[in-house]
């Protein structure tokens, strides 16, 4: 039943790509809030810290629940692919609507 295992790995890859896209969508939303509301240096630092803590939780949750805690290189690659796809195709459109 190697096909079942491959399908599961492809599903995990797809979920990791989507999670990478979600991470950049959340960061674009943070960027929009910063444009709308003036922020000081400390507020930006706290927001960044909260974003990165949330990103760590989202990535850990993905790896722990979907891949039984096994960290594989292709999972990190899939996160990067998702980020790149969103950055190249969606970020400009999403972010430019709020400028």
Residue frames as a rotation matrix with the C-alpha (Angstrom) as fourth column:
UNK 1
0.560 0.828 0.000 0.00
0.828 -0.560 0.000 0.00
0.000 0.000 -1.000 0.00
UNK 2
-0.502 -0.832 -0.235 2.71
0.797 -0.551 0.248 2.47
-0.336 -0.063 0.940 -0.93
UNK 3
-0.471 0.375 0.798 0.16
0.509 -0.624 0.593 4.56
0.721 0.685 0.103 -2.82
UNK 4
0.644 0.727 -0.238 -1.72
0.590 -0.275 0.759 5.31
0.486 -0.630 -0.606 0.41
UNK 5
0.261 -0.652 -0.712 1.50
0.805 -0.260 0.533 6.52
-0.533 -0.712 0.457 2.04
UNK 6
-0.726 -0.538 0.429 2.35
0.688 -0.563 0.458 8.70
-0.005 0.627 0.779 -0.92
UNK 7
-0.010 0.816 0.577 -1.11
0.515 -0.490 0.703 10.23
0.857 0.305 -0.416 -0.96
UNK 8
0.727 0.239 -0.644 -0.80
0.686 -0.239 0.687 11.01
0.010 -0.941 -0.338 2.76
UNK 9
-0.218 -0.897 -0.384 2.56
0.780 -0.397 0.484 12.69
-0.586 -0.194 0.786 2.18
UNK 10
-0.678 0.036 0.734 1.15
0.588 -0.573 0.572 14.73
0.441 0.819 0.367 -0.72
UNK 11
0.459 0.884 0.087 -1.77
0.571 -0.369 0.734 15.82
0.681 -0.287 -0.674 1.45
UNK 12
0.489 -0.372 -0.789 0.67
0.748 -0.286 0.599 16.89
-0.448 -0.883 0.138 4.15
UNK 13
-0.635 -0.735 0.237 2.71
0.739 -0.490 0.461 18.80
-0.223 0.469 0.855 1.55
UNK 14
-0.272 0.631 0.726 -0.47
0.536 -0.527 0.659 20.58
0.799 0.569 -0.195 0.42
UNK 15
0.736 0.541 -0.406 -1.40
0.617 -0.291 0.732 21.45
0.278 -0.789 -0.548 3.99
UNK 16
0.050 -0.811 -0.584 2.08
0.789 -0.326 0.521 22.83
-0.613 -0.486 0.623 4.59
UNK 17
-0.707 -0.225 0.670 1.84
0.650 -0.580 0.491 24.96
0.278 0.783 0.557 1.42
UNK 18
0.238 0.889 0.392 -1.51
0.474 -0.459 0.752 26.33
0.848 0.007 -0.530 2.63
UNK 19
0.667 -0.042 -0.744 -0.05
0.725 -0.194 0.661 27.00
-0.173 -0.980 -0.099 6.08
UNK 20
-0.469 -0.881 -0.068 2.81
0.803 -0.457 0.382 28.94
-0.368 0.125 0.921 4.50
UNK 21
-0.469 0.402 0.786 0.30
0.478 -0.633 0.609 31.03
0.742 0.662 0.105 2.59
UNK 22
0.617 0.746 -0.249 -1.67
0.580 -0.217 0.785 31.63
0.532 -0.629 -0.567 5.81
UNK 23
0.158 -0.641 -0.751 1.45
0.891 -0.236 0.389 32.86
-0.426 -0.730 0.534 7.58
UNK 24
-0.835 -0.505 0.219 2.05
0.548 -0.726 0.415 35.53
-0.050 0.467 0.883 4.95
UNK 25
-0.076 0.882 0.465 -1.64
0.466 -0.380 0.799 36.50
0.881 0.278 -0.382 4.84
UNK 26
0.651 0.281 -0.705 -1.49
0.756 -0.156 0.635 37.11
0.069 -0.947 -0.315 8.58
UNK 27
-0.294 -0.830 -0.473 1.66
0.781 -0.494 0.381 39.19
-0.550 -0.258 0.794 8.15
UNK 28
-0.706 0.130 0.696 0.03
0.489 -0.621 0.613 41.24
0.512 0.773 0.374 5.38
UNK 29
0.427 0.904 -0.011 -2.87
0.572 -0.260 0.778 41.91
0.700 -0.339 -0.629 7.72
UNK 30
0.382 -0.406 -0.830 -0.39
0.818 -0.270 0.508 43.09
-0.430 -0.873 0.229 10.34
UNK 31
-0.711 -0.674 0.202 1.25
0.678 -0.581 0.451 45.36
-0.186 0.457 0.870 7.75
UNK 32
-0.258 0.708 0.658 -2.14
0.499 -0.486 0.718 46.84
0.828 0.513 -0.227 6.86
UNK 33
0.687 0.488 -0.538 -2.94
0.696 -0.228 0.681 47.55
0.210 -0.843 -0.496 10.51
UNK 34
-0.085 -0.816 -0.572 0.43
0.809 -0.392 0.438 49.30
-0.582 -0.425 0.693 10.81
UNK 35
-0.775 -0.160 0.612 -0.39
0.559 -0.626 0.544 51.51
0.296 0.763 0.574 7.83
UNK 36
0.121 0.937 0.328 -3.83
0.463 -0.346 0.816 52.43
0.878 0.053 -0.476 9.15
UNK 37
0.978 0.186 -0.092 -2.81
0.152 -0.340 0.928 53.01
0.141 -0.922 -0.361 12.79
UNK 38
0.341 -0.898 0.277 0.43
-0.533 -0.428 -0.730 54.80
0.774 0.101 -0.625 13.65
UNK 39
0.905 -0.113 -0.409 2.77
0.353 0.736 0.578 52.62
0.236 -0.668 0.706 15.71
UNK 40
0.597 -0.763 0.249 5.81
-0.798 -0.531 0.286 53.37
-0.086 -0.370 -0.925 17.79
UNK 41
-0.230 -0.808 -0.543 8.96
-0.764 0.495 -0.413 51.29
0.603 0.320 -0.731 17.85
UNK 42
-0.811 -0.083 0.579 7.88
-0.512 0.581 -0.633 49.34
-0.284 -0.810 -0.513 20.94
UNK 43
0.208 0.963 0.172 4.44
-0.617 0.266 -0.741 48.57
-0.759 0.048 0.649 19.54
UNK 44
0.494 -0.110 -0.862 6.00
-0.803 0.322 -0.501 47.23
0.333 0.940 0.071 16.34
UNK 45
-0.603 -0.792 -0.092 8.39
-0.664 0.563 -0.492 45.08
0.442 -0.235 -0.866 18.37
UNK 46
-0.562 0.476 0.677 5.56
-0.480 0.478 -0.735 43.64
-0.673 -0.738 -0.040 20.47
UNK 47
0.527 0.786 -0.323 3.45
-0.706 0.193 -0.681 42.99
-0.473 0.587 0.657 17.37
UNK 48
0.138 -0.571 -0.809 6.35
-0.801 0.416 -0.430 41.23
0.582 0.708 -0.400 15.67
UNK 49
-0.823 -0.440 0.360 6.99
-0.568 0.599 -0.564 39.11
0.033 -0.668 -0.743 18.76
UNK 50
-0.135 0.866 0.481 3.30
-0.499 0.360 -0.788 38.12
-0.856 -0.347 0.384 18.89
UNK 51
0.586 0.319 -0.745 3.29
-0.810 0.196 -0.553 37.30
-0.031 0.927 0.373 15.18
UNK 52
-0.229 -0.775 -0.590 6.36
-0.727 0.539 -0.426 35.09
0.648 0.331 -0.686 15.43
UNK 53
-0.780 0.047 0.624 5.02
-0.489 0.576 -0.655 33.30
-0.390 -0.816 -0.426 18.49
UNK 54
0.312 0.946 0.089 1.78
-0.567 0.261 -0.781 32.62
-0.762 0.193 0.618 16.59
UNK 55
0.410 -0.236 -0.881 3.79
-0.851 0.247 -0.463 31.45
0.327 0.940 -0.099 13.56
UNK 56
-0.710 -0.704 0.033 5.75
-0.651 0.637 -0.413 29.02
0.269 -0.315 -0.910 15.72
UNK 57
-0.440 0.631 0.639 2.52
-0.417 0.486 -0.768 27.65
-0.795 -0.604 0.049 17.19
UNK 58
0.558 0.711 -0.428 0.94
-0.694 0.118 -0.710 27.24
-0.455 0.693 0.559 13.73
UNK 59
0.099 -0.602 -0.792 3.97
-0.811 0.413 -0.415 25.44
0.577 0.683 -0.448 12.30
UNK 60
-0.835 -0.399 0.378 4.40
-0.549 0.630 -0.549 23.26
-0.019 -0.667 -0.745 15.38
UNK 61
-0.090 0.902 0.423 0.71
-0.533 0.315 -0.785 22.37
-0.841 -0.296 0.453 15.32
UNK 62
0.572 0.257 -0.779 0.92
-0.820 0.216 -0.531 21.40
0.032 0.942 0.335 11.65
UNK 63
-0.271 -0.788 -0.553 3.96
-0.685 0.561 -0.465 19.19
0.677 0.253 -0.691 12.15
UNK 64
-0.820 -0.065 0.568 2.73
-0.525 0.480 -0.703 17.64
-0.227 -0.875 -0.427 15.41
UNK 65
0.009 0.942 0.334 -0.82
-0.510 0.292 -0.809 16.84
-0.860 -0.163 0.483 14.30
UNK 66
0.752 0.411 -0.515 -0.34
-0.622 0.181 -0.762 16.03
-0.220 0.893 0.392 10.65
UNK 67
0.378 -0.708 -0.597 3.10
-0.467 0.411 -0.783 14.43
0.800 0.574 -0.175 10.64
UNK 68
0.849 0.067 -0.524 3.28
0.351 0.669 0.655 12.88
0.394 -0.740 0.545 14.13
UNK 69
0.861 -0.474 -0.187 5.97
-0.118 -0.542 0.832 15.33
-0.496 -0.694 -0.523 15.17
UNK 70
0.180 -0.825 0.536 8.48
0.800 0.440 0.408 14.25
-0.572 0.355 0.739 12.53
UNK 71
0.516 -0.103 -0.850 10.26
-0.311 -0.948 -0.074 17.27
-0.798 0.303 -0.521 11.13
UNK 72
0.193 -0.408 0.892 11.16
0.817 0.570 0.084 16.66
-0.543 0.713 0.444 7.51
UNK 73
-0.702 -0.605 -0.376 12.92
0.295 -0.727 0.620 18.95
-0.649 0.324 0.689 5.11
UNK 74
-0.763 0.428 0.485 10.14
0.492 -0.102 0.865 18.85
0.419 0.898 -0.132 2.58
UNK 75
0.257 0.851 -0.458 7.72
0.966 -0.210 0.152 20.20
0.033 -0.481 -0.876 5.20
UNK 76
0.034 -0.337 -0.941 9.84
0.373 -0.869 0.325 23.32
-0.927 -0.362 0.096 5.61
UNK 77
-0.928 -0.339 0.153 10.26
0.237 -0.222 0.946 23.48
-0.287 0.914 0.286 1.84
UNK 78
-0.323 0.893 0.313 6.46
0.854 0.132 0.504 23.30
0.409 0.430 -0.805 1.43
UNK 79
0.375 0.394 -0.839 6.01
0.754 -0.656 0.029 26.17
-0.539 -0.643 -0.544 3.90
UNK 80
-0.441 -0.652 -0.617 8.46
0.099 -0.718 0.689 28.20
-0.892 0.243 0.381 1.84
UNK 81
-0.862 0.197 0.466 6.69
0.496 0.141 0.857 27.29
0.104 0.970 -0.219 -1.39
UNK 82
0.140 0.983 -0.119 3.39
0.983 -0.123 0.133 28.46
0.116 -0.136 -0.984 0.07
UNK 83
0.238 -0.134 -0.962 4.95
0.434 -0.871 0.229 31.73
-0.869 -0.472 -0.149 1.16
UNK 84
-0.777 -0.609 -0.157 6.54
0.103 -0.369 0.924 32.25
-0.621 0.702 0.350 -2.25
UNK 85
-0.583 0.637 0.505 3.32
0.770 0.235 0.593 31.48
0.259 0.734 -0.628 -4.11
UNK 86
0.456 0.785 -0.419 1.31
0.873 -0.486 0.039 33.90
-0.173 -0.384 -0.907 -1.99
UNK 87
-0.018 -0.536 -0.844 4.02
0.271 -0.815 0.512 36.56
-0.962 -0.220 0.160 -2.19
UNK 88
-0.903 -0.424 0.068 4.23
0.155 -0.175 0.972 36.34
-0.401 0.888 0.223 -5.98
UNK 89
-0.680 0.676 0.283 0.51
0.525 0.180 0.832 35.98
0.512 0.715 -0.477 -6.72
UNK 90
0.226 0.952 -0.208 -1.59
0.796 -0.057 0.602 37.30
0.561 -0.302 -0.770 -3.88
UNK 91
-0.115 -0.315 -0.942 0.33
0.910 -0.413 0.027 39.63
-0.398 -0.855 0.334 -1.63
UNK 92
-0.959 -0.277 0.054 0.49
0.272 -0.857 0.438 42.50
-0.075 0.435 0.897 -4.09
UNK 93
-0.431 0.872 0.231 -3.24
0.188 -0.163 0.969 42.33
0.883 0.461 -0.093 -4.78
UNK 94
0.316 0.569 -0.759 -4.24
0.838 0.208 0.505 41.93
0.445 -0.796 -0.411 -1.13
UNK 95
-0.200 -0.509 -0.837 -1.88
0.855 -0.508 0.105 44.58
-0.479 -0.695 0.537 0.23
UNK 96
-0.940 -0.211 0.269 -2.46
0.328 -0.777 0.538 47.10
0.096 0.594 0.799 -2.57
UNK 97
-0.070 0.984 0.161 -6.20
0.632 -0.081 0.771 47.16
0.772 0.156 -0.616 -1.87
UNK 98
0.682 0.363 -0.635 -5.47
0.730 -0.277 0.625 48.87
0.051 -0.890 -0.454 1.45
UNK 99
-0.454 -0.879 -0.146 -2.88
0.877 -0.470 0.101 51.44
-0.158 -0.083 0.984 0.44
